[in-house]
Amino acid sequence: MAAPVPWACCAVLAAAAAVVYTQRHSPQEAPHVQYERLGSDVTLPCGTANWDAAVTWRVNGTDLAPDLLNGSQLVLRGLELGHSGLYACFHRDSWHLRHQVLLHVGLPPREPVLSCRSNTYPKGFYCSWHLPTPTYIPNTFNVTVLHGSKIMVCEKDPALKNRCHIRYMHLFSTIKYKVSISVSNALGHNATAITFDEFTIVKPDPPENVVARPVPSNPRRLEVTWQTPSTWPDPESFPLKFFLRYRPLILDQWQHVELSDGTAHTITDAYAGKEYIIQVAAKDNEIGTWSDWSVAAHATPWTEEPRHLTTEAQAPGEPALCPLPGTLSCSSAGGCHTLCTNPAAPRSLPVGHPWQGSWGRGVVPEPWEAGSACRGRRGTFERRVGGSLLGEATPA
């Protein structure tokens, strides 16, 4: 029978385990934050430990291979984004935490892209910026706006972090504006600036609520309406002109119409029955540039409902039109019925009435007896069932 373990011994073992756990897991001094460039090599020392000290390195809680060590130092070559993390160095025997490094891998900023635009003229304008390539580490931007020698306030946009707004203080000023922006991070710094006149950056937002409708009884017309952009503050004092483009979906080439005023236009040269795509742009009557295109509207011109044409509707002596080969159903009672490729528009023709199509023409034959065959001027008919003669008209 095994001898019982004294309670004092258990307490000592538990305390020792707690010390080891605390040394390995409890927080020590705050880790050293270090930034390194993507693709570079870096050597991380184990704090103040001697070069030949017996240590173990971990990253994010995972042991690192011993072949990455140079003595007590950790050597990382060809840094990748995945190398970012929390590195910790422990004494190999006691697991005492010696040093921690929070490593961030990134890039210095390239020259930022800066642009300014006034879509609320004459209230003011905004400037926005972005970096052409990511840095993968935090960046700090600083914007300065000058009107001549006067510094102007650039209010941060509440929703877009890379945008700020400037109010016009002197409308119609001939003094140029200069906007400068600098960007910096732990690995580098860059800057750019632009200079412009007030009127050159005026660009409205696209027109809104563009709607296109067919015009009843007009197979080549479409009525297009739209609204001035809601961001344009004073269309009465600063009117806009508009540029309309449209095309059928089956074609790639646009047609254009420039309108000096108004928010409606009637297209008069649309293809009947073809779906159209329509967009509108806006511009101040005198200054600035055209807006981007509006959201596209789609519409199809009015088309007439198919109608059934009878003998009475056919003008005397007028050839019956049948655009593709059809079938003539001729009865011995006299008369002939033409079924074109479109069966929704058949025509009933009397004997002797001419018919024509792109595939031929002829004259409705005289009545004949079952079993016989007859020839029209441009068509041949053969018997199919008793009592009537049915046949395909063939071009000469």
Solvent accessible surface area in square Angstrom, and as a share of the most:
residue,aa,sasa,rsa
1,M,242,1.08
2,A,92,0.71
3,A,88,0.68
4,P,125,0.79
5,V,91,0.52
6,P,88,0.55
7,W,222,0.78
8,A,75,0.58
9,C,55,0.33
10,C,53,0.32
11,A,63,0.49
12,V,100,0.58
13,L,114,0.57
14,A,64,0.50
15,A,57,0.44
16,A,53,0.41
17,A,64,0.49
18,A,56,0.43
19,V,81,0.46
20,V,68,0.39
21,Y,139,0.53
22,T,67,0.39
23,Q,49,0.22
24,R,68,0.25
25,H,101,0.45
26,S,30,0.19
27,P,125,0.79
28,Q,75,0.33
29,E,126,0.56
30,A,89,0.69
31,P,47,0.29
32,H,98,0.44
33,V,73,0.42
34,Q,37,0.17
35,Y,66,0.25
36,E,38,0.17
37,R,130,0.48
38,L,60,0.30
39,G,52,0.50
40,S,36,0.23
41,D,85,0.44
42,V,12,0.07
43,T,66,0.38
44,L,0,0.00
45,P,64,0.40
46,C,2,0.01
47,G,29,0.27
48,T,133,0.77
49,A,18,0.14
50,N,109,0.56
51,W,148,0.52
52,D,109,0.56
53,A,27,0.21
54,A,41,0.32
55,V,2,0.01
56,T,27,0.16
57,W,2,0.01
58,R,52,0.19
59,V,26,0.15
60,N,104,0.54
61,G,52,0.50
62,T,88,0.51
63,D,78,0.40
64,L,39,0.20
65,A,49,0.38
66,P,112,0.70
67,D,123,0.64
68,L,64,0.32
69,L,42,0.21
70,N,74,0.38
71,G,31,0.29
72,S,1,0.01
73,Q,54,0.24
74,L,0,0.00
75,V,23,0.13
76,L,8,0.04
77,R,173,0.63
78,G,37,0.35
79,L,2,0.01
80,E,112,0.50
81,L,77,0.38
82,G,76,0.73
83,H,48,0.22
84,S,43,0.28
85,G,12,0.12
86,L,63,0.31
87,Y,5,0.02
88,A,11,0.08
89,C,0,0.00
90,F,13,0.05
91,H,56,0.25
92,R,125,0.46
93,D,117,0.61
94,S,50,0.32
95,W,57,0.20
96,H,76,0.34
97,L,17,0.08
98,R,83,0.30
99,H,33,0.15
100,Q,29,0.13
101,V,1,0.01
102,L,58,0.29
103,L,1,0.00
104,H,55,0.25
105,V,3,0.02
106,G,0,0.00
107,L,47,0.23
108,P,30,0.19
109,P,7,0.04
110,R,135,0.49
111,E,98,0.44
112,P,5,0.03
113,V,68,0.39
114,L,18,0.09
115,S,61,0.39
116,C,16,0.10
117,R,55,0.20
118,S,0,0.00
119,N,22,0.11
120,T,40,0.23
121,Y,3,0.01
122,P,28,0.18
123,K,121,0.51
124,G,5,0.05
125,F,6,0.02
126,Y,21,0.08
127,C,0,0.00
128,S,28,0.18
129,W,21,0.07
130,H,96,0.43
131,L,30,0.15
132,P,60,0.38
133,T,49,0.29
134,P,80,0.50
135,T,5,0.03
136,Y,116,0.44
137,I,12,0.06
138,P,100,0.63
139,N,51,0.26
140,T,92,0.53
141,F,57,0.24
142,N,96,0.49
143,V,35,0.20
144,T,52,0.30
145,V,1,0.01
146,L,51,0.25
147,H,10,0.04
148,G,42,0.40
149,S,112,0.72
150,K,102,0.43
151,I,127,0.64
152,M,17,0.08
153,V,116,0.67
154,C,30,0.18
155,E,95,0.43
156,K,181,0.77
157,D,24,0.12
158,P,138,0.87
159,A,88,0.68
160,L,86,0.43
161,K,183,0.77
162,N,43,0.22
163,R,63,0.23
164,C,4,0.02
165,H,69,0.31
166,I,3,0.02
167,R,161,0.59
168,Y,24,0.09
169,M,114,0.51
170,H,97,0.43
171,L,70,0.35
172,F,139,0.58
173,S,24,0.15
174,T,128,0.75
175,I,93,0.47
176,K,105,0.45
177,Y,0,0.00
178,K,91,0.39
179,V,0,0.00
180,S,35,0.23
181,I,2,0.01
182,S,30,0.19
183,V,0,0.00
184,S,41,0.27
185,N,24,0.12
186,A,65,0.51
187,L,49,0.25
188,G,26,0.25
189,H,118,0.53
190,N,45,0.23
191,A,47,0.36
192,T,29,0.17
193,A,48,0.37
194,I,52,0.27
195,T,78,0.45
196,F,20,0.08
197,D,32,0.17
198,E,5,0.02
199,F,103,0.43
200,T,65,0.38
201,I,19,0.10
202,V,0,0.00
203,K,53,0.23
204,P,0,0.00
205,D,28,0.14
206,P,42,0.26
207,P,5,0.03
208,E,62,0.28
209,N,95,0.49
210,V,22,0.13
211,V,56,0.32
212,A,13,0.10
213,R,129,0.47
214,P,65,0.41
215,V,33,0.19
216,P,101,0.63
217,S,81,0.52
218,N,51,0.26
219,P,56,0.35
220,R,119,0.43
221,R,96,0.35
222,L,0,0.00
223,E,58,0.26
224,V,0,0.00
225,T,43,0.25
226,W,8,0.03
227,Q,97,0.43
228,T,38,0.22
229,P,2,0.01
230,S,90,0.58
231,T,57,0.33
232,W,8,0.03
233,P,49,0.31
234,D,48,0.25
235,P,56,0.35
236,E,155,0.70
237,S,72,0.47
238,F,37,0.16
239,P,58,0.37
240,L,10,0.05
241,K,41,0.17
242,F,6,0.02
243,F,51,0.21
244,L,0,0.00
245,R,47,0.17
246,Y,10,0.04
247,R,44,0.16
248,P,3,0.02
249,L,80,0.40
250,I,116,0.59
251,L,76,0.38
252,D,128,0.66
253,Q,145,0.65
254,W,56,0.20
255,Q,72,0.32
256,H,95,0.42
257,V,38,0.22
258,E,98,0.44
259,L,28,0.14
260,S,80,0.51
261,D,106,0.55
262,G,44,0.43
263,T,56,0.33
264,A,53,0.41
265,H,43,0.19
266,T,40,0.23
267,I,1,0.01
268,T,75,0.44
269,D,52,0.27
270,A,0,0.00
271,Y,110,0.42
272,A,56,0.43
273,G,37,0.36
274,K,84,0.36
275,E,73,0.33
276,Y,0,0.00
277,I,25,0.13
278,I,0,0.00
279,Q,24,0.11
280,V,0,0.00
281,A,3,0.02
282,A,0,0.00
283,K,28,0.12
284,D,7,0.03
285,N,58,0.30
286,E,153,0.69
287,I,42,0.21
288,G,21,0.20
289,T,71,0.42
290,W,78,0.27
291,S,9,0.06
292,D,86,0.45
293,W,79,0.28
294,S,5,0.03
295,V,134,0.77
296,A,36,0.28
297,A,11,0.08
298,H,94,0.42
299,A,11,0.08
300,T,56,0.33
301,P,3,0.02
302,W,84,0.29
303,T,75,0.44
304,E,101,0.45
305,E,135,0.61
306,P,104,0.65
307,R,162,0.59
308,H,118,0.53
309,L,50,0.25
310,T,55,0.32
311,T,54,0.31
312,E,153,0.69
313,A,68,0.53
314,Q,29,0.13
315,A,46,0.36
316,P,136,0.85
317,G,57,0.55
318,E,78,0.35
319,P,44,0.28
320,A,2,0.01
321,L,96,0.48
322,C,2,0.01
323,P,89,0.56
324,L,97,0.48
325,P,73,0.46
326,G,8,0.07
327,T,32,0.19
328,L,3,0.02
329,S,39,0.25
330,C,4,0.02
331,S,49,0.32
332,S,69,0.45
333,A,99,0.77
334,G,31,0.30
335,G,19,0.18
336,C,7,0.04
337,H,57,0.26
338,T,6,0.03
339,L,75,0.37
340,C,12,0.07
341,T,81,0.47
342,N,83,0.43
343,P,101,0.64
344,A,56,0.44
345,A,23,0.18
346,P,13,0.08
347,R,45,0.16
348,S,44,0.29
349,L,6,0.03
350,P,60,0.38
351,V,46,0.27
352,G,41,0.39
353,H,16,0.07
354,P,43,0.27
355,W,5,0.02
356,Q,47,0.21
357,G,23,0.22
358,S,106,0.69
359,W,31,0.11
360,G,18,0.17
361,R,130,0.47
362,G,4,0.04
363,V,29,0.17
364,V,3,0.02
365,P,16,0.10
366,E,123,0.55
367,P,61,0.38
368,W,33,0.12
369,E,139,0.62
370,A,59,0.46
371,G,61,0.59
372,S,45,0.29
373,A,79,0.61
374,C,26,0.16
375,R,186,0.68
376,G,10,0.09
377,R,184,0.67
378,R,102,0.37
379,G,1,0.01
380,T,42,0.24
381,F,1,0.00
382,E,114,0.51
383,R,105,0.38
384,R,138,0.50
385,V,84,0.48
386,G,54,0.52
387,G,49,0.47
388,S,35,0.23
389,L,5,0.02
390,L,40,0.20
391,G,3,0.03
392,E,89,0.40
393,A,5,0.04
394,T,70,0.41
395,P,79,0.50
396,A,106,0.82
